[in-house]
Amino acid sequence: MNKGIYAFINYDEIFVVVCKTECPNEWKKLNELEGYEVELDDDFYLQETDARGELEEILSGKLLVFKSSDENIYFKCPITDDILKHFTSTEGEFVLIQSELLLDENEVLEKIEEGEIERLICFFYTEEEKRKHFELDEKGNILEVKEDEE
């Protein structure tokens, strides 16, 4: 995995950082996300989008895969067991940071505190959460939001 995409926990928030200089293809894909941004308490939520994070397990570990319902993958990010545990024990939100430069965790947090970097709130769905909120095809891909969720 590329070191320009990484995840970390700070208190009760999960952050996923995508660096433009290290991961230009993933950066470009993220800029193609469809939907519209809604600002709430200095954070942005992307509304009317089907982009979400899901778990993929491979031999070398666990990955957060950020993708759309048509299986367009925006990026894959290695995650620790602690991050996965946090996802499954909370609402499954994470903060997506797109950084122009490669920053370490402390630099990301400093830039957030100083208001120099935008945060986009995204969602992670376990298989159980996907079945609860979405109509799925036979492969487990999301078709649409369940009627009672709208």
C-alpha positions as CSV (number, residue, x, y, z in Angstrom):
1,M,0.0,0.0,0.0
2,N,1.1,3.5,-0.7
3,K,2.3,5.5,2.3
4,G,0.4,8.5,1.0
5,I,-2.9,7.0,2.1
6,Y,-3.2,6.2,5.8
7,A,-5.7,6.1,8.7
8,F,-5.4,6.9,12.4
9,I,-7.5,7.4,15.5
10,N,-7.4,10.6,17.5
11,Y,-9.6,10.4,20.6
12,D,-12.9,9.1,19.2
13,E,-12.5,10.1,15.5
14,I,-11.0,8.1,12.7
15,F,-9.1,10.1,10.1
16,V,-8.2,8.9,6.6
17,V,-5.6,11.0,4.8
18,V,-5.0,11.0,1.0
19,C,-2.0,12.9,-0.1
20,K,-2.0,14.5,-3.6
21,T,1.8,14.3,-4.2
22,E,2.0,10.6,-3.2
23,C,-1.4,9.4,-4.6
24,P,-2.4,11.6,-7.5
25,N,-4.7,9.0,-9.1
26,E,-6.7,8.5,-5.9
27,W,-6.8,12.3,-5.4
28,K,-8.2,12.8,-8.9
29,K,-10.8,10.1,-8.4
30,L,-11.9,11.7,-5.1
31,N,-12.4,15.0,-6.8
32,E,-14.9,13.2,-9.1
33,L,-17.2,12.3,-6.2
34,E,-20.8,13.1,-7.1
35,G,-23.0,14.8,-4.6
36,Y,-23.1,18.1,-3.0
37,E,-21.3,19.3,0.2
38,V,-23.3,20.5,3.2
39,E,-21.4,22.4,5.9
40,L,-22.1,21.6,9.5
41,D,-19.9,22.8,12.4
42,D,-16.8,23.4,10.2
43,D,-17.1,19.9,8.6
44,F,-18.5,19.0,5.3
45,Y,-20.9,16.1,4.6
46,L,-21.3,14.9,1.1
47,Q,-25.0,14.5,0.5
48,E,-26.8,12.5,-2.3
49,T,-23.8,10.2,-2.8
50,D,-23.5,6.5,-2.7
51,A,-19.7,6.6,-1.8
52,R,-18.9,4.7,1.3
53,G,-16.2,2.8,3.1
54,E,-16.3,-1.0,3.4
55,L,-13.9,-3.7,4.7
56,E,-11.8,-5.8,2.5
57,E,-9.7,-8.5,4.0
58,I,-6.5,-9.7,2.2
59,L,-3.6,-11.9,3.3
60,S,-1.5,-9.0,4.5
61,G,-4.3,-7.3,6.5
62,K,-7.5,-5.3,6.5
63,L,-8.3,-2.5,4.1
64,L,-10.8,0.3,4.1
65,V,-12.1,0.4,0.5
66,F,-13.9,3.7,-0.4
67,K,-16.1,3.1,-3.3
68,S,-19.4,3.8,-5.1
69,S,-22.4,1.5,-5.6
70,D,-21.2,0.8,-9.1
71,E,-18.0,-0.5,-7.5
72,N,-15.9,2.4,-8.7
73,I,-13.0,2.3,-6.2
74,Y,-11.7,5.7,-5.1
75,F,-8.9,4.4,-2.8
76,K,-7.9,1.5,-0.6
77,C,-6.3,2.2,2.8
78,P,-4.8,-0.2,5.3
79,I,-6.4,-0.2,8.7
80,T,-5.6,-1.7,12.0
81,D,-7.7,-3.9,14.2
82,D,-8.2,-1.0,16.5
83,I,-9.7,1.1,13.7
84,L,-11.9,-1.7,12.6
85,K,-13.1,-2.2,16.2
86,H,-13.9,1.5,16.4
87,F,-15.9,1.4,13.1
88,T,-18.0,-1.6,14.3
89,S,-18.6,-0.1,17.8
90,T,-19.7,3.4,16.6
91,E,-21.7,5.0,13.9
92,G,-19.0,4.2,11.4
93,E,-18.1,7.7,10.5
94,F,-14.6,8.7,9.4
95,V,-13.1,12.0,8.5
96,L,-11.6,12.1,5.0
97,I,-8.7,14.6,4.6
98,Q,-7.3,15.4,1.1
99,S,-3.9,17.0,1.7
100,E,-1.7,18.6,-1.0
101,L,1.5,17.5,0.8
102,L,2.4,14.4,2.8
103,L,1.7,15.2,6.4
104,D,2.1,13.1,9.5
105,E,-0.8,12.7,12.0
106,N,0.3,15.6,14.2
107,E,0.6,18.0,11.2
108,V,-2.9,16.9,10.0
109,L,-4.4,17.7,13.5
110,E,-2.6,21.0,13.7
111,K,-3.9,22.1,10.2
112,I,-7.4,21.1,11.2
113,E,-7.1,23.1,14.5
114,E,-5.8,26.1,12.6
115,G,-8.6,25.8,10.0
116,E,-6.1,25.2,7.1
117,I,-7.5,22.0,5.9
118,E,-11.1,20.8,5.1
119,R,-12.6,17.7,6.5
120,L,-15.2,15.6,4.7
121,I,-17.3,13.2,6.9
122,C,-17.8,9.8,5.3
123,F,-19.4,6.5,6.4
124,F,-18.2,3.0,6.8
125,Y,-20.6,0.1,6.5
126,T,-20.1,-3.4,7.8
127,E,-21.9,-6.2,5.9
128,E,-24.6,-6.2,8.6
129,E,-25.1,-2.4,8.3
130,K,-25.3,-2.7,4.5
131,R,-28.1,-5.3,4.8
132,K,-29.9,-3.1,7.3
133,H,-29.9,0.1,5.3
134,F,-29.7,-0.9,1.6
135,E,-31.2,-3.2,-1.0
136,L,-28.4,-5.5,-2.2
137,D,-27.8,-7.6,-5.3
138,E,-26.8,-11.3,-5.0
139,K,-23.1,-10.3,-4.8
140,G,-23.7,-7.9,-1.8
141,N,-23.4,-4.7,-3.9
142,I,-25.7,-1.8,-3.0
143,L,-28.6,-1.3,-5.3
144,E,-30.6,1.4,-3.5
145,V,-31.5,2.8,-0.1
146,K,-34.3,0.8,1.6
147,E,-37.7,2.5,1.5
148,D,-37.9,2.9,5.3
149,E,-34.5,4.7,5.3
150,E,-35.4,7.5,3.0
